[in-house]
Amino acid sequence: MTHRGLLIGCGFFAGNHMNGWADAEGAEIVAVCDLDESKAQAMADRFGIGRVFTDAEQALGEMRPDFVDVATTVPSHRKLVELAFAHGAATICQKPFAETLTDARAMVQAGEDAGKPLFVHENFRWELPLIALRDALAEGAIGDPAFARISFRHRYDVYAGQPYLAEVEQFALMDVGLHLFDVVRFLFGDSADLHCRTQSMKPGIAGEDMFLATLRQKSGAVVSVDCSFYSVEVPDPFPQTMIRVEGPEGTLDLTAGYTLNLHKDGKLDSRSVEPGVPVWGEKPWHAVQDSVAAFERHVVRVLDGKEDPQPSGAHNLATLAMALAAYRSAETGETIVLDAFAEQAR
Ligand SMILES: NC(=O)c1ccc[n+]([C@@H]2O[C@H](COP(=O)([O-])OP(=O)(O)OC[C@H]3O[C@@H](n4cnc5c(N)ncnc54)[C@H](O)[C@@H]3O)[C@@H](O)[C@H]2O)c1
């Protein structure tokens, strides 16, 4: 059976969604929607889509899709996700899931009321290098992780494709930060508490473009997460996530150029975990593009009843709480206990 999908939001990143759907067996995008008709039409022309809408409610009413892929920016997410569920569609929401936990919880509730799955488009956990690292940890390569450093630093001009990033007051933590916090949970489970410092370095932007967070995991492990959009390095490593994990029996590190190293028993084993470049993709975006396609194949398996959403909206509540708690920590200088923070935010 082919699941019929509606894409809402035909901006900068949505082309990757559409390319991924075109490759995904078992799903077909049957209509696209954008407030800006010229963007919707351009996307329809590029991918041979028959129906174009500028109003999401009209699109849902006429098309009755099995699933909706929301690829808009965060201010529209709650309204669109609730609309999609009101029309009985399984729903995918791009990150950031929401600006507040109240909005995020309302979307989770709407999915439960509709009895349909809600996914958050957290594609980093679908990147092949991160899956290889997770598998090595799960196989016990280094024993139980005690320390990890997760780092995403670059000076790629993200503002060229996404000019709104220069204008948002909450930038790095709500953009790549959310991905990195999801990676923490993917690799090491839930965090107990968090401390964070932020910096705004690039002249003229409204939000923070650097942060350093330190986390204590419920497992007892200590994790640092750092991110910068204003770091000079040649060649620029964007959009790679560098990760070092230390355990009692060894160290795993994911280094520039997608090499996964295992330091153990006096030996260094290195292997390439670089994803291929999709036929429609290009470097340096290929790891991201490959992960979008992998995530969408997973969505089809969920719609077929074979898997549970990774991650679901309900799972993503705690990830969003981490980013919001990081802002609180940066403002107050305090270490934030995450369960209590999420409880207070009710
Ligand atoms: N997962 C990733 O790796 C990744 C990468 C880039 C962007 N993103 C996320 O994807 C989302 C979109 O980012 P972008 O850079 O493509 O944004 P964008 O501004 O280029 O595109 C968003 C589009 O949504 C449309 N839109 C807004 N509200 C709408 C509504 N109510 N109905 C129909 N259309 C509406 C806008 O007109 C615009 O064309 C953001 O939340 C961003 O954080 C994720």
The ligand as an SDF file (V2000), in Angstrom:
LIG
                    3D

 44 48  0  0  0  0  0  0  0  0999 V2000
   16.5110   18.7310   10.3140 N   0  0  0  0  0  0  0  0  0  0  0  0
   17.3960   19.5330    9.7210 C   0  0  0  0  0  0  0  0  0  0  0  0
   18.5380   19.1450    9.5190 O   0  0  0  0  0  0  0  0  0  0  0  0
   16.9750   20.9120    9.2990 C   0  0  0  0  0  0  0  0  0  0  0  0
   17.7600   21.6850    8.4420 C   0  0  0  0  0  0  0  0  0  0  0  0
   17.2800   22.9330    8.0460 C   0  0  0  0  0  0  0  0  0  0  0  0
   16.0720   23.4030    8.5360 C   0  0  0  0  0  0  0  0  0  0  0  0
   15.3690   22.6350    9.4160 N   0  0  0  0  0  0  0  0  0  0  0  0
   14.0900   23.1100    9.9840 C   0  0  0  0  0  0  0  0  0  0  0  0
   13.1040   23.0620    8.9640 O   0  0  0  0  0  0  0  0  0  0  0  0
   12.1360   24.0860    9.1990 C   0  0  0  0  0  0  0  0  0  0  0  0
   11.9900   24.8910    7.9200 C   0  0  0  0  0  0  0  0  0  0  0  0
   13.2260   25.5090    7.6580 O   0  0  0  0  0  0  0  0  0  0  0  0
   13.5310   26.2360    6.2710 P   0  0  0  0  0  0  0  0  0  0  0  0
   14.9030   26.7620    6.3950 O   0  0  0  0  0  0  0  0  0  0  0  0
   13.1590   25.3630    5.1580 O   0  0  0  0  0  0  0  0  0  0  0  0
   12.4810   27.4680    6.3690 O   0  0  0  0  0  0  0  0  0  0  0  0
   11.9460   28.3940    5.2090 P   0  0  0  0  0  0  0  0  0  0  0  0
   11.5300   29.6780    5.8520 O   0  0  0  0  0  0  0  0  0  0  0  0
   12.9040   28.4420    4.0690 O   0  0  0  0  0  0  0  0  0  0  0  0
   10.6450   27.6100    4.6800 O   0  0  0  0  0  0  0  0  0  0  0  0
    9.4820   27.5100    5.4330 C   0  0  0  0  0  0  0  0  0  0  0  0
    8.2990   27.6530    4.4710 C   0  0  0  0  0  0  0  0  0  0  0  0
    7.1070   27.4050    5.2090 O   0  0  0  0  0  0  0  0  0  0  0  0
    6.0980   28.2660    4.6840 C   0  0  0  0  0  0  0  0  0  0  0  0
    5.0320   28.3980    5.6940 N   0  0  0  0  0  0  0  0  0  0  0  0
    5.0970   29.0020    6.8990 C   0  0  0  0  0  0  0  0  0  0  0  0
    3.9120   28.9180    7.5230 N   0  0  0  0  0  0  0  0  0  0  0  0
    3.0940   28.2250    6.7040 C   0  0  0  0  0  0  0  0  0  0  0  0
    1.7420   27.8080    6.7880 C   0  0  0  0  0  0  0  0  0  0  0  0
    0.9950   28.0830    7.8510 N   0  0  0  0  0  0  0  0  0  0  0  0
    1.2150   27.1230    5.7570 N   0  0  0  0  0  0  0  0  0  0  0  0
    1.9470   26.8350    4.6610 C   0  0  0  0  0  0  0  0  0  0  0  0
    3.2440   27.2090    4.5160 N   0  0  0  0  0  0  0  0  0  0  0  0
    3.7960   27.9090    5.5250 C   0  0  0  0  0  0  0  0  0  0  0  0
    6.8460   29.5560    4.3810 C   0  0  0  0  0  0  0  0  0  0  0  0
    6.1390   30.3620    3.4480 O   0  0  0  0  0  0  0  0  0  0  0  0
    8.1710   29.0410    3.8560 C   0  0  0  0  0  0  0  0  0  0  0  0
    8.1730   28.9160    2.4470 O   0  0  0  0  0  0  0  0  0  0  0  0
   12.6630   24.9090   10.3900 C   0  0  0  0  0  0  0  0  0  0  0  0
   11.9360   24.5870   11.5410 O   0  0  0  0  0  0  0  0  0  0  0  0
   14.1330   24.5220   10.4990 C   0  0  0  0  0  0  0  0  0  0  0  0
   14.6180   24.5770   11.8250 O   0  0  0  0  0  0  0  0  0  0  0  0
   15.7790   21.4030    9.7740 C   0  0  0  0  0  0  0  0  0  0  0  0
  1  2  1  0
  2  3  2  0
  2  4  1  0
  4  5  1  0
  4 44  2  0
  5  6  2  0
  6  7  1  0
  7  8  2  0
  8  9  1  0
  8 44  1  0
  9 10  1  0
  9 42  1  0
 10 11  1  0
 11 12  1  0
 11 40  1  0
 12 13  1  0
 13 14  1  0
 14 15  2  0
 14 16  1  0
 14 17  1  0
 17 18  1  0
 18 19  2  0
 18 20  1  0
 18 21  1  0
 21 22  1  0
 22 23  1  0
 23 24  1  0
 23 38  1  0
 24 25  1  0
 25 26  1  0
 25 36  1  0
 26 27  1  0
 26 35  1  0
 27 28  2  0
 28 29  1  0
 29 30  1  0
 29 35  2  0
 30 31  1  0
 30 32  2  0
 32 33  1  0
 33 34  2  0
 34 35  1  0
 36 37  1  0
 36 38  1  0
 38 39  1  0
 40 41  1  0
 40 42  1  0
 42 43  1  0
M  CHG  2   8   1  16  -1
M  END
$$$$
